[in-house]
Amino acid sequence: MAEKTFAYYPGCSGAGTSIEYDKSNRAVCEELGIKLVDIPDWNCCGSTPAHQVDHVLSAALGARNFAQAEQLGLDTIITPCPACLKNQHNALEHMEEPGFAERVNELTRRPLTRKHSIKSVLQVILEDITPEEVAKHVKTPLSGIKIVPYYGCLMNRPGKSMKFDDDENPMALDRLMAAIGCEVLDFPLKQDCCGGAAGVADNKVTSRLSGRHLQVANHLGADAMVVACPLCQMNMDMRQAQANAYYGTSIKLPVFYYTQLMGLAFGIDKSRLALNKLIVDPAPVLAKIGKSAEEAQA
């Protein structure tokens, strides 16, 4: 398969709180022939706060990243983070409104000279690589573990803007996890909000919402949860103890980035997947890999 090249935007979380996502993402993309060219001197996309303060400023933050990508001669940016994806989708949409681009250009002084697009890494793997091709790279099928895919509320919504997967019943993670051998459980809360950044102001909000997800996953018999969003992962993993305290439960459910599990299935060295960064110990789940196949042969 020919190598595919994209401008890469890791996002602020990828350089800090979700460094394991960035590392495993780079490792998996390398394995699949997706060449990531880092955008020089990229800036924060504005995340949640910027568009609530000033729509022009928020769009300018995204527009500058596209201007930086132009230096690479690349028109498509890919990012692992749903919030970064959504904000920079919004920037491109707003730039098409009458008079809006001129106001943005006054801030950036870097008018865009070409048409740009942005996709999630998940979208590129699903559509450009395909689950069938992913399966060909599997060296260690992850049979024996049951997972629930959690998409969060941003990756596919709003559908008219994101134009990826089904905005009511997405299946990208389901299909990719099945391709690497996991038993994928039907998770009815796959797009319900985990509380997002509300935990900064009031962690009871994230405890209540994330705790509900964890309880349903636990009730379904899941061994782990798989996510594609840094904030969702933080709320489900790092704040899992808070959710347990809120509900009086004692759930211990590892929360993996989908690229970490793909990396394991591909035989990528564990040090490149940063599994040690997870708060809830994944070792008991990883020990189950391949057990069902062994039992069937016994």
Contacts in CASP RR format, 6 or more apart in sequence:
PFRMAT RR
TARGET T0000
AUTHOR 0000-0000-0000
METHOD contacts of the structure
MODEL  1
MAEKTFAYYPGCSGAGTSIEYDKSNRAVCEELGIKLVDIPDWNCCGSTPA
HQVDHVLSAALGARNFAQAEQLGLDTIITPCPACLKNQHNALEHMEEPGF
AERVNELTRRPLTRKHSIKSVLQVILEDITPEEVAKHVKTPLSGIKIVPY
YGCLMNRPGKSMKFDDDENPMALDRLMAAIGCEVLDFPLKQDCCGGAAGV
ADNKVTSRLSGRHLQVANHLGADAMVVACPLCQMNMDMRQAQANAYYGTS
IKLPVFYYTQLMGLAFGIDKSRLALNKLIVDPAPVLAKIGKSAEEAQA
1 33 0 8 1.000
1 129 0 8 1.000
1 133 0 8 1.000
3 33 0 8 1.000
3 34 0 8 1.000
3 35 0 8 1.000
4 33 0 8 1.000
4 34 0 8 1.000
4 35 0 8 1.000
4 124 0 8 1.000
4 128 0 8 1.000
5 35 0 8 1.000
5 37 0 8 1.000
5 74 0 8 1.000
6 34 0 8 1.000
6 35 0 8 1.000
6 36 0 8 1.000
6 37 0 8 1.000
6 74 0 8 1.000
6 76 0 8 1.000
6 77 0 8 1.000
6 78 0 8 1.000
6 119 0 8 1.000
6 124 0 8 1.000
7 37 0 8 1.000
7 39 0 8 1.000
7 69 0 8 1.000
7 72 0 8 1.000
7 74 0 8 1.000
7 76 0 8 1.000
7 77 0 8 1.000
7 78 0 8 1.000
8 36 0 8 1.000
8 37 0 8 1.000
8 38 0 8 1.000
8 39 0 8 1.000
8 77 0 8 1.000
8 78 0 8 1.000
8 79 0 8 1.000
9 39 0 8 1.000
9 42 0 8 1.000
9 45 0 8 1.000
9 65 0 8 1.000
9 77 0 8 1.000
9 78 0 8 1.000
9 79 0 8 1.000
9 84 0 8 1.000
9 88 0 8 1.000
9 118 0 8 1.000
10 22 0 8 1.000
10 38 0 8 1.000
10 42 0 8 1.000
10 79 0 8 1.000
10 80 0 8 1.000
10 81 0 8 1.000
11 42 0 8 1.000
11 44 0 8 1.000
11 45 0 8 1.000
11 79 0 8 1.000
11 81 0 8 1.000
11 84 0 8 1.000
12 44 0 8 1.000
12 47 0 8 1.000
13 21 0 8 1.000
13 81 0 8 1.000
13 230 0 8 1.000
13 231 0 8 1.000
14 21 0 8 1.000
14 22 0 8 1.000
14 80 0 8 1.000
14 81 0 8 1.000
14 230 0 8 1.000
15 22 0 8 1.000
17 230 0 8 1.000
17 234 0 8 1.000
18 81 0 8 1.000
18 230 0 8 1.000
18 233 0 8 1.000
18 234 0 8 1.000
18 257 0 8 1.000
19 274 0 8 1.000
19 277 0 8 1.000
20 257 0 8 1.000
20 260 0 8 1.000
20 273 0 8 1.000
20 274 0 8 1.000
20 275 0 8 1.000
20 277 0 8 1.000
20 278 0 8 1.000
21 80 0 8 1.000
21 230 0 8 1.000
21 233 0 8 1.000
21 257 0 8 1.000
21 259 0 8 1.000
22 80 0 8 1.000
23 272 0 8 1.000
23 273 0 8 1.000
23 274 0 8 1.000
24 257 0 8 1.000
24 259 0 8 1.000
24 260 0 8 1.000
24 262 0 8 1.000
24 263 0 8 1.000
24 268 0 8 1.000
24 272 0 8 1.000
24 273 0 8 1.000
24 274 0 8 1.000
25 80 0 8 1.000
25 121 0 8 1.000
25 257 0 8 1.000
25 259 0 8 1.000
26 36 0 8 1.000
27 259 0 8 1.000
27 263 0 8 1.000
27 268 0 8 1.000
27 272 0 8 1.000
27 273 0 8 1.000
28 125 0 8 1.000
28 259 0 8 1.000
28 262 0 8 1.000
28 263 0 8 1.000
28 266 0 8 1.000
28 268 0 8 1.000
29 35 0 8 1.000
29 36 0 8 1.000
29 121 0 8 1.000
31 137 0 8 1.000
31 263 0 8 1.000
31 266 0 8 1.000
31 268 0 8 1.000
32 125 0 8 1.000
32 129 0 8 1.000
32 133 0 8 1.000
32 134 0 8 1.000
32 137 0 8 1.000
34 121 0 8 1.000
34 124 0 8 1.000
34 125 0 8 1.000
34 128 0 8 1.000
34 129 0 8 1.000
36 78 0 8 1.000
37 72 0 8 1.000
37 74 0 8 1.000
39 65 0 8 1.000
39 68 0 8 1.000
39 69 0 8 1.000
39 72 0 8 1.000
39 77 0 8 1.000
40 68 0 8 1.000
40 71 0 8 1.000
40 72 0 8 1.000
41 68 0 8 1.000
42 65 0 8 1.000
42 68 0 8 1.000
43 61 0 8 1.000
43 62 0 8 1.000
43 64 0 8 1.000
43 65 0 8 1.000
44 61 0 8 1.000
45 61 0 8 1.000
45 62 0 8 1.000
45 65 0 8 1.000
45 83 0 8 1.000
45 84 0 8 1.000
45 87 0 8 1.000
45 88 0 8 1.000
45 91 0 8 1.000
46 58 0 8 1.000
46 61 0 8 1.000
46 62 0 8 1.000
46 87 0 8 1.000
47 83 0 8 1.000
47 84 0 8 1.000
47 87 0 8 1.000
47 197 0 8 1.000
48 83 0 8 1.000
48 197 0 8 1.000
50 57 0 8 1.000
50 58 0 8 1.000
50 61 0 8 1.000
50 87 0 8 1.000
51 58 0 8 1.000
51 87 0 8 1.000
51 90 0 8 1.000
55 94 0 8 1.000
56 100 0 8 1.000
56 103 0 8 1.000
56 104 0 8 1.000
56 107 0 8 1.000
57 107 0 8 1.000
58 87 0 8 1.000
58 90 0 8 1.000
58 91 0 8 1.000
59 90 0 8 1.000
59 91 0 8 1.000
59 94 0 8 1.000
59 95 0 8 1.000
59 100 0 8 1.000
59 104 0 8 1.000
60 91 0 8 1.000
60 104 0 8 1.000
60 107 0 8 1.000
60 108 0 8 1.000
61 87 0 8 1.000
61 91 0 8 1.000
62 87 0 8 1.000
62 88 0 8 1.000
62 91 0 8 1.000
63 91 0 8 1.000
63 95 0 8 1.000
63 104 0 8 1.000
63 105 0 8 1.000
63 108 0 8 1.000
63 110 0 8 1.000
63 112 0 8 1.000
64 108 0 8 1.000
64 110 0 8 1.000
65 77 0 8 1.000
65 88 0 8 1.000
66 77 0 8 1.000
66 88 0 8 1.000
66 91 0 8 1.000
66 92 0 8 1.000
66 112 0 8 1.000
66 116 0 8 1.000
66 118 0 8 1.000
67 108 0 8 1.000
67 110 0 8 1.000
67 111 0 8 1.000
67 112 0 8 1.000
69 75 0 8 1.000
69 77 0 8 1.000
69 116 0 8 1.000
70 112 0 8 1.000
70 113 0 8 1.000
70 114 0 8 1.000
75 114 0 8 1.000
75 115 0 8 1.000
75 116 0 8 1.000
75 117 0 8 1.000
76 116 0 8 1.000
76 117 0 8 1.000
76 118 0 8 1.000
76 119 0 8 1.000
77 88 0 8 1.000
77 116 0 8 1.000
77 117 0 8 1.000
77 118 0 8 1.000
77 119 0 8 1.000
78 118 0 8 1.000
78 119 0 8 1.000
78 120 0 8 1.000
78 121 0 8 1.000
78 123 0 8 1.000
78 124 0 8 1.000
79 85 0 8 1.000
79 88 0 8 1.000
79 118 0 8 1.000
79 119 0 8 1.000
79 120 0 8 1.000
79 121 0 8 1.000
80 120 0 8 1.000
80 121 0 8 1.000
80 122 0 8 1.000
80 228 0 8 1.000
80 230 0 8 1.000
80 259 0 8 1.000
81 229 0 8 1.000
81 230 0 8 1.000
82 120 0 8 1.000
82 152 0 8 1.000
82 154 0 8 1.000
82 155 0 8 1.000
82 228 0 8 1.000
82 229 0 8 1.000
83 154 0 8 1.000
83 229 0 8 1.000
83 230 0 8 1.000
83 231 0 8 1.000
85 118 0 8 1.000
85 119 0 8 1.000
85 120 0 8 1.000
85 154 0 8 1.000
85 155 0 8 1.000
85 162 0 8 1.000
86 154 0 8 1.000
86 161 0 8 1.000
86 162 0 8 1.000
88 118 0 8 1.000
89 118 0 8 1.000
89 161 0 8 1.000
89 162 0 8 1.000
90 161 0 8 1.000
91 104 0 8 1.000
92 116 0 8 1.000
92 117 0 8 1.000
92 118 0 8 1.000
93 161 0 8 1.000
94 100 0 8 1.000
94 104 0 8 1.000
95 101 0 8 1.000
95 104 0 8 1.000
95 112 0 8 1.000
101 111 0 8 1.000
101 112 0 8 1.000
105 111 0 8 1.000
119 164 0 8 1.000
120 155 0 8 1.000
120 164 0 8 1.000
120 228 0 8 1.000
121 259 0 8 1.000
122 155 0 8 1.000
122 172 0 8 1.000
122 173 0 8 1.000
122 176 0 8 1.000
122 228 0 8 1.000
122 258 0 8 1.000
123 164 0 8 1.000
123 165 0 8 1.000
123 172 0 8 1.000
125 134 0 8 1.000
125 176 0 8 1.000
126 165 0 8 1.000
126 172 0 8 1.000
126 175 0 8 1.000
126 176 0 8 1.000
127 164 0 8 1.000
131 175 0 8 1.000
131 176 0 8 1.000
131 178 0 8 1.000
131 179 0 8 1.000
132 179 0 8 1.000
134 176 0 8 1.000
134 179 0 8 1.000
134 180 0 8 1.000
134 262 0 8 1.000
135 179 0 8 1.000
135 180 0 8 1.000
137 265 0 8 1.000
137 266 0 8 1.000
138 179 0 8 1.000
138 180 0 8 1.000
138 181 0 8 1.000
138 265 0 8 1.000
138 266 0 8 1.000
139 265 0 8 1.000
139 266 0 8 1.000
139 267 0 8 1.000
140 264 0 8 1.000
140 265 0 8 1.000
140 267 0 8 1.000
140 289 0 8 1.000
141 180 0 8 1.000
141 181 0 8 1.000
141 265 0 8 1.000
141 290 0 8 1.000
141 293 0 8 1.000
142 177 0 8 1.000
142 180 0 8 1.000
142 181 0 8 1.000
142 182 0 8 1.000
142 261 0 8 1.000
142 264 0 8 1.000
142 265 0 8 1.000
142 289 0 8 1.000
142 290 0 8 1.000
143 181 0 8 1.000
143 182 0 8 1.000
143 183 0 8 1.000
143 289 0 8 1.000
143 290 0 8 1.000
143 291 0 8 1.000
143 292 0 8 1.000
143 293 0 8 1.000
144 182 0 8 1.000
144 183 0 8 1.000
144 223 0 8 1.000
144 288 0 8 1.000
144 289 0 8 1.000
144 290 0 8 1.000
144 291 0 8 1.000
144 292 0 8 1.000
144 293 0 8 1.000
145 182 0 8 1.000
145 183 0 8 1.000
145 223 0 8 1.000
145 224 0 8 1.000
145 285 0 8 1.000
145 288 0 8 1.000
145 289 0 8 1.000
146 182 0 8 1.000
146 183 0 8 1.000
146 184 0 8 1.000
146 185 0 8 1.000
146 220 0 8 1.000
146 221 0 8 1.000
146 222 0 8 1.000
146 223 0 8 1.000
146 224 0 8 1.000
147 177 0 8 1.000
147 182 0 8 1.000
147 183 0 8 1.000
147 184 0 8 1.000
147 185 0 8 1.000
147 222 0 8 1.000
147 223 0 8 1.000
147 224 0 8 1.000
147 225 0 8 1.000
147 226 0 8 1.000
147 256 0 8 1.000
147 261 0 8 1.000
148 184 0 8 1.000
148 185 0 8 1.000
148 187 0 8 1.000
148 190 0 8 1.000
148 217 0 8 1.000
148 220 0 8 1.000
148 222 0 8 1.000
148 224 0 8 1.000
148 225 0 8 1.000
148 226 0 8 1.000
149 173 0 8 1.000
149 174 0 8 1.000
149 177 0 8 1.000
149 184 0 8 1.000
149 187 0 8 1.000
149 190 0 8 1.000
149 225 0 8 1.000
149 226 0 8 1.000
149 258 0 8 1.000
150 173 0 8 1.000
150 187 0 8 1.000
150 189 0 8 1.000
150 190 0 8 1.000
150 194 0 8 1.000
150 213 0 8 1.000
150 217 0 8 1.000
150 225 0 8 1.000
150 226 0 8 1.000
150 227 0 8 1.000
150 232 0 8 1.000
150 236 0 8 1.000
151 170 0 8 1.000
151 172 0 8 1.000
151 173 0 8 1.000
151 190 0 8 1.000
151 191 0 8 1.000
151 227 0 8 1.000
151 228 0 8 1.000
151 229 0 8 1.000
152 190 0 8 1.000
152 191 0 8 1.000
152 192 0 8 1.000
152 193 0 8 1.000
152 194 0 8 1.000
152 227 0 8 1.000
152 228 0 8 1.000
152 229 0 8 1.000
152 232 0 8 1.000
153 191 0 8 1.000
153 192 0 8 1.000
153 193 0 8 1.000
154 229 0 8 1.000
155 162 0 8 1.000
155 164 0 8 1.000
155 165 0 8 1.000
155 170 0 8 1.000
155 228 0 8 1.000
155 229 0 8 1.000
156 162 0 8 1.000
156 164 0 8 1.000
156 165 0 8 1.000
156 166 0 8 1.000
156 167 0 8 1.000
156 170 0 8 1.000
156 191 0 8 1.000
157 167 0 8 1.000
157 191 0 8 1.000
158 167 0 8 1.000
159 167 0 8 1.000
164 172 0 8 1.000
165 171 0 8 1.000
165 172 0 8 1.000
168 191 0 8 1.000
169 190 0 8 1.000
170 190 0 8 1.000
170 191 0 8 1.000
173 226 0 8 1.000
173 228 0 8 1.000
173 258 0 8 1.000
174 184 0 8 1.000
176 258 0 8 1.000
176 262 0 8 1.000
177 184 0 8 1.000
177 226 0 8 1.000
177 258 0 8 1.000
177 261 0 8 1.000
178 184 0 8 1.000
180 261 0 8 1.000
180 262 0 8 1.000
180 265 0 8 1.000
181 265 0 8 1.000
182 226 0 8 1.000
182 261 0 8 1.000
185 217 0 8 1.000
185 220 0 8 1.000
185 221 0 8 1.000
185 222 0 8 1.000
186 220 0 8 1.000
187 216 0 8 1.000
187 217 0 8 1.000
187 220 0 8 1.000
187 222 0 8 1.000
188 216 0 8 1.000
189 212 0 8 1.000
189 213 0 8 1.000
189 216 0 8 1.000
192 209 0 8 1.000
192 212 0 8 1.000
192 213 0 8 1.000
193 209 0 8 1.000
194 206 0 8 1.000
194 209 0 8 1.000
194 210 0 8 1.000
194 213 0 8 1.000
194 231 0 8 1.000
194 232 0 8 1.000
194 235 0 8 1.000
194 236 0 8 1.000
195 205 0 8 1.000
195 206 0 8 1.000
195 209 0 8 1.000
195 210 0 8 1.000
195 235 0 8 1.000
196 206 0 8 1.000
196 231 0 8 1.000
196 232 0 8 1.000
196 235 0 8 1.000
197 231 0 8 1.000
198 205 0 8 1.000
198 206 0 8 1.000
199 205 0 8 1.000
199 206 0 8 1.000
199 235 0 8 1.000
199 239 0 8 1.000
203 239 0 8 1.000
203 242 0 8 1.000
204 246 0 8 1.000
206 235 0 8 1.000
206 239 0 8 1.000
206 242 0 8 1.000
206 243 0 8 1.000
207 239 0 8 1.000
207 242 0 8 1.000
207 243 0 8 1.000
207 245 0 8 1.000
207 246 0 8 1.000
207 247 0 8 1.000
208 243 0 8 1.000
208 246 0 8 1.000
209 235 0 8 1.000
210 235 0 8 1.000
210 236 0 8 1.000
210 239 0 8 1.000
210 240 0 8 1.000
210 243 0 8 1.000
211 240 0 8 1.000
211 243 0 8 1.000
211 244 0 8 1.000
211 246 0 8 1.000
211 247 0 8 1.000
211 249 0 8 1.000
211 251 0 8 1.000
213 225 0 8 1.000
213 236 0 8 1.000
214 225 0 8 1.000
214 236 0 8 1.000
214 240 0 8 1.000
214 243 0 8 1.000
214 244 0 8 1.000
214 249 0 8 1.000
214 251 0 8 1.000
214 253 0 8 1.000
215 247 0 8 1.000
215 249 0 8 1.000
215 251 0 8 1.000
217 225 0 8 1.000
217 253 0 8 1.000
218 249 0 8 1.000
218 251 0 8 1.000
218 253 0 8 1.000
222 253 0 8 1.000
223 253 0 8 1.000
223 254 0 8 1.000
223 285 0 8 1.000
223 288 0 8 1.000
224 253 0 8 1.000
224 254 0 8 1.000
224 255 0 8 1.000
224 256 0 8 1.000
224 282 0 8 1.000
224 285 0 8 1.000
225 236 0 8 1.000
225 253 0 8 1.000
225 254 0 8 1.000
225 255 0 8 1.000
225 256 0 8 1.000
226 255 0 8 1.000
226 256 0 8 1.000
226 257 0 8 1.000
226 258 0 8 1.000
226 261 0 8 1.000
227 233 0 8 1.000
227 236 0 8 1.000
227 255 0 8 1.000
227 256 0 8 1.000
227 257 0 8 1.000
227 258 0 8 1.000
228 257 0 8 1.000
228 258 0 8 1.000
233 255 0 8 1.000
233 257 0 8 1.000
236 253 0 8 1.000
236 255 0 8 1.000
237 254 0 8 1.000
237 255 0 8 1.000
237 278 0 8 1.000
237 279 0 8 1.000
237 280 0 8 1.000
238 279 0 8 1.000
240 251 0 8 1.000
240 252 0 8 1.000
240 253 0 8 1.000
240 255 0 8 1.000
240 279 0 8 1.000
240 280 0 8 1.000
243 249 0 8 1.000
243 251 0 8 1.000
244 250 0 8 1.000
244 251 0 8 1.000
252 280 0 8 1.000
252 281 0 8 1.000
253 280 0 8 1.000
254 278 0 8 1.000
254 280 0 8 1.000
254 281 0 8 1.000
254 282 0 8 1.000
254 285 0 8 1.000
255 278 0 8 1.000
255 280 0 8 1.000
256 278 0 8 1.000
256 282 0 8 1.000
259 273 0 8 1.000
260 273 0 8 1.000
260 274 0 8 1.000
260 275 0 8 1.000
263 273 0 8 1.000
264 270 0 8 1.000
264 273 0 8 1.000
264 286 0 8 1.000
264 289 0 8 1.000
275 282 0 8 1.000
275 286 0 8 1.000
END
